Structure formats: structure tokens, C-alpha cells
Amino acid sequence: MKTKDFDFYLPKEQIAQKPLEKRDESKLMVFDKKTGEIKHKIFKNVIDYLNDGDVLVLNNTRVIPARLMGHKVNSGGKIEFLLLKRLEKDKWEILTKPGKKAKVGAEFVFGDKLFAKIVEVKEDGNRIAEFSYDGVFEEILDELGNMPLPPYITEKLNDKERYQTIYSKHDGSAAAPTAGLHFTKELMNQIKEKGVKIAYVTLHVGLGTFRPVQVDDVLNHKMHSEYFDVPKETCDIINEAKANNKKIISVGTTSCRTLESCNLNENKELIETSGYTEIFIYPGYEFKVIDNLITNFHLPESTLLMLVSALSTKDNVLNAYKIAVEENYRFFSFGDAMILLDL
């Protein structure tokens, strides 16, 4: 299986630069994962494809303002930090730009109240930084940091909350679980009133979301590691639904990867699980937990596109993407959505 097999043509102007004024009025492609049949709807119509007793699984991670702009102590040279993963209270794995300035021992200052020292350079080029400050780190970060928008978004985001889901709760992500950006409080209430169960998982989205596959053979790709948590309450909701032959609908590839990383008992029931996952889902994978998927349109040759293809076939999904381009769908983080299910 070659990485180039997952390539497709996407005009630059179809990369969404900002969110729509109303979250739930983006386009929704309804995609039959068995036949490849397609219908064109509006996102708020997603409720028509959710039934009483089904479970909608949401990733309640919250994006932190992880991009810091500062300068090097003494020389004054500009530096950019992207916080990726908290290792200890004041130690973070980070990405720096430019990297050549961030050698072990180098010290940097952000504003006048946050300092950092590079204590390690990893094999992949990421750094480990130790921070020092007076006060509460999260409050300082909220004051000084910027939202870590993907590199393909070049326009400024005026409202930080538009890069958060309405149900975001646990700080820790370097990127948003973007399929969830389409939900409004009103739509969520309507879904609950229909009898659909809501269950939450947490997966803190890391740098790997932005990293392209850099190997020719898909099987040689190594996934990034991300922290996840599936609480007992969520396991109970899903196990009951499965016992009653109801559908499990994952909102986003992050929720999907989280559920598929969860431990199962001898009866194939979910068990409360937390830890780090490097699960890589591509065509040929047999799903243990999810039935259907709500997701955005992803980058060419990306692991996310491979995951979506695993729910159907590569040819069906790439055909859907071709049609999405022809129908002027908006792509990537602030773009439109699709739901994969059995029509």
C-alpha cells in the first residue's frame, strides 16, 4: 500500500481559512460506506441519521494557546515555541522555529513573566523545555499564547473559541478535534431530545495531526503518541448500546482512534482505559468499537484520509473527495463535513 495512492487534487481556494458564521450550516456529505452512494445535505441535517439509543462519541479535549512568540536571552533573536506535550509540571515537549537557536542550555523569554531553558534535543528535532515563572502557568499561557492554527490557515482568527468545540473541557491539545466544531448547543439539545446518547472521551491532539506521511510504503509510517482517556461512564453507555444493537458514531478521527485504542474484556466490552496511543488505522483494519464516523475532509496522503478509507474503500472515498472538490466543499479544519454510515 503506497502513500501516493491516497493523493488527490485540491484547489488551494477550497482550503477553508475561517469558520462559517453559524457552525451547523456547513455542508454535510452523507456517504454510504458500503456502496459509495452520496447525498448532499447541511450539517444540521446530521440529526436525521442518528436514532434513538445510538451513541454519539465526542472528544472533549480543549486546545491550549500553545504558540508562544519570544526572544533569546542576551542575543534578542526571535523564537517561536509550539507546546506539544506536558511531561512534568514545568517541562514540555516543544517544537521551535528556528530550531538552530534552541540548543541545549539556550534560554528564552516570553513577555516579561515567562522564561524557558532548553534541556534536551530529541532525535526527531523536538525539544524539551523547562519553564520558570511567577504565578499560574495556565493564566500566563492564556495571556501570552496564541491558538496553534494549522500552517495551511493563514488568516487571523478573531474569536479563539471558534477553534474550540462547544463541549471542550480538558486542556491539553495542540490542535482542535475539528469534526466537533460543527455542533451548536441547539443542535446538541435536539440530538439528545431524539434519544441519542452522548458519551465523552479525551484525546489530546498532538503535532502528528500536521505531519505528512514521509515514507513511500504506508506500513513503514510510525504514528505519533497522544494521551487518551476513556472513562467508565462512557464504557457503560457504549456497552449497553452495543448489547441493544445500536450504532456507535464517532465524532472525528480522534474519537475513533481513542475508542479503537480502548481495552476490551473477554466479552468484547469496553473497559475504562487511559494512557498513550500510537494506533494507525488504514484499509484492512477491522473496527472493534465504532460503526459510523462524522469527520471533516482531510489532507492528501494523510493518515486521517487512510483512516476514513478503512471504513469503506480507498476508491470510494477518493471518489467522494473528487465529488467534494467538484461541488465546492470547503476542506480541512474550518471546512465542511461528511458522515460515513450504512444508508
N, C-alpha and C positions, 0 to 999 in steps of 0.2 A: 504494500500500500504506500503510494508516493504522496508526499506533501503537495506536489504540483497538481495532483488530481482534485484538490479542493480549492483550486483557483477559480475566480470568476471576474468578469468585467464590471467595474463600478465607477460611474462618472463621479468626479470629485464633488460636483454640486449637489449630489444626493447624500453626502455626509452631513447629518444634522448638526448645526452649530449652536443651536439653542433650543430649549424645550418649548412646546406649544403653550399657548396661554392657559388652556384647560387640559389637564393631564389626561383625562379619559377620552379625548376627542382625536387622538392619533388613529392612524389606520390599523386595522387588525386583519391579518391574513389567516383565514381558517383553513387548515391543511390536514387532509386525511392521510395519516401516516402509512396506511396500507396501500392506497391507490394513487396517492399524489394529487387527488382532486382538490381544487382550490375554490374558496369563496372569499369575496372582499367585503369586509364589514368595518365598523368603527369600534374602538376598544371597549366602549361601554356595553357593546353587544356581547362581550365575553360571558355575561351572566346567562345568556341563552344556552351556553354549552356546559354549564355547571348544574348539577342536580342535587336534590335533597339527599343528604347523607354523604355526598362526596367530600373530600378533604382538600382544601387549598393550603399549600405549604409555603410559608413566607420566610425569607431571610431577614431577621430584624437587626442586622448589623447597622452601625451608624458610621458614616465617613468622618474621619477627623481632618481638620485643616492641616494636612500633613506636609504641605510645601512651604519651606522656610527660606527667605532671602536674607543673606547676611554678608559678612566680610571677614577676611582672615585677620587675626590679631597681628599687629606690627606692620604687615605689608599693606593691609587695606584692600587686598584683592577680593572681588566679588565672588560669592559662592552660593549655590543653591542646594539645599538638602530636601530629600523626599523621604519621610519616615515610612518605613515598610513594616517593621515588626518590633514590638516591645519585648525585650529579652529579660530585663530586670527593671526595677523601679525607675532608674535613670539611664539605663542602657538601651539603645535602639539599633537595629539593623537599618541602614540607610543607603540611599543612592545619592551620589554627589555629582554636581556639574559645575565647573570642570573637575574631573577626577584627579588630575595631576597635582592639584593643590592640596588634596586631602590625604596626605601621607601620615603614617603613624606618628603621633606626637603633635600634629598640627592643631592649632586652636582657633576657634571661630566665635564670633559674637553676632547675635541677632537682636536688633533693637538695642536697648541698654540694660536688659534684665535676663537674657538667656545666653549661656555660654556652652560651648561644646568642645570636646577634645577627641580626636580620632585615636582609638586604642587598638584597632585591628583592621587589616585589609584582607578580605576574603578572596578565595580563589576565583570566584565569579566577578570580582571587581567591586562588589558591595562593601561598605564599610560598617564597622561597629563604632558608634559614638557614645561617649558618656557626657551627659548634660549636668550643668550646675546652674542654680537659680535661687532667688528668694521668692517664696510664695508657693502657689499651687501650680504645678506644671500644666494641667489641663486649662486653667484660666489664662495662663501666659500664651499657650499654644493657640487658644481661641482668639486672643488679641493680635498675635503676630502672624499666624499661619494663614495660608490661602488654600482653597479647595484644590485637590490634586486632579484637575481635569485631565482626561487623556490627551496625548500630544496632537491628535487629529482635530481637537476642538481649539480653535484659535480666537474665538470671540470671548469677551469677558462675561462672566456670569454675575449678574447684579444681585440676585437673591440666592444665598448659599443653600437655602432649604430646597431649592428646586433640584439639587443634586443629592437629596435625601428622600427616602421613601417616607410616606406619612406614618408608617409604623416603626421607623428606625428607633432603636433603643440602646444597644450596647456599642459603645465607642470601640473602634479598632480597625476600620477598613481604610485602605489607601485608594479605593475606588468603590463606586456605588453598585449594588446589585440592580442593574438598570431595568430589568423586566418589571420590577416593582414600582418604578417611577410613574407608571400609567394609572395607578389606583388612586381614587379620591375617597374621602370619608363617606360621601354619599353612596358611591358605588359599593364600597365595602359593607355598608349597612344593608343595602339591597341584597347583596350576596348572602349575608347572614340571615336575613329575613326569609330567604328562599330555603333555608335549612342546610346550607353548605357549612361544614365545619372549618374553622380556621385553626391552623397549627403553626407554631413558630420553631425555626431552627436558627442557629447563628453560625455564619462562616465569615471570618474577617478576610475580605478580598485583598490579595497582595499584588505585587508587581507583575506576576505572571500573566495577569489579565492583559497587560500591554505588550508582553514579549511575543514576537513571532516565532513560529517553529523554524529552527535553523538547520535542520537535518533533512536530507532527501527522503529517507525512509521514516515513515511515521513511527514505526515501532522503536526507533532509536531515540525518540524525544523523551526527555526527562521533565516531568511536571514539577512546578514549584510547590512548596509546602505551605499550607494555610491552616490556621486554627479553626476548629469547628466544635459545636456543642449541640447535641440532640437531647433535650430534657425528657424525663419520664412522662410528663403530661402529653407531650407530642407523640411519644411512642404509643401511649394508651389510645389516643384518638385515632391514629393510623391503624393500629392492630384491630380495633373494633370495626373500623370501616372495611378493612380487608376481609374480616370474618363475615361481613354482610355483603360482600361482593360489590362494594362501592369503589369509585375511582379515586386515585391519589394524583392530584395535579400539582406539579412543582412550578412555582413561580420563579423562573430564572434557572440558569445553569448552575449557579452557586447552591441553590436549594437542592437541585438534583444531585450534585456531587456530594453534598452533605448527607443526604438520605442514603445514597448508594455506598457511603463510607461507614454507615452505622452498623453496629454489630447485631447479629440475629441469634436467637436461641434455636434449640433443636426443632422447634415447631415453626421456624422461619418467621418468628415475631421479632419486631424491633426491640432492642434493649438500650436503655439510657447509655449514651456514649459521648465522650469528648476526647479531644486530642488533636493531632495534626494529620491531614490527609494529603496525599500526592496522587490520588486516583486519576487515571487518564482513561476517558471513555471515548471510544472510536468505533466505527462499524464492525460488528461482530460481537460487541458486548451484549450480555444478557442482563437486562434490568431486573433488580431484586425487589425494588420498592415502588418506583413511580410508574404510572400508567400514561399520563399526559403531561405536556410541557407548554408553558407560556414563556416566550423568550423574545428578545429583540433580534435584529438582523446583524450578523457578525462579520468580522474582517475575513478577507480571503486567506486561505491556508492557515486558519487559526484552529486551536484545539476546541474552541467553542463551536465552530462550524462542524467539526468532526463529531462532537457530542450530539449535536442536533441530527446529524446524518445517521447516527447509531439508532435513533428511534424510528427511522424509516429506511431509506436507502440513499446513498450518495447521489445517484442520478435524479431521484425525485426531489431531493432538497435543492440541488443545484438548479433544477428546472424551476422550482419555486422562486429561487433568488433571481433567476433570469426574468421571470414574470414580474417580480417586485421592482426590478430596475425599469422594465417597460411601463409599469403602472405608476412610476414616480414615487415609490415608497421612500421614506427617509431612513437612513441606515445609522447603525451604531448607538452610542449611549443615549442620545436625546431623540433617537429615531422611533420608527413605528414598530409594531409587534406582530408576532404570529402565535397561534395556538396549534399544537400538533396533537391530534386525537383521532379516534375512530368515528368517522361520521356515520 
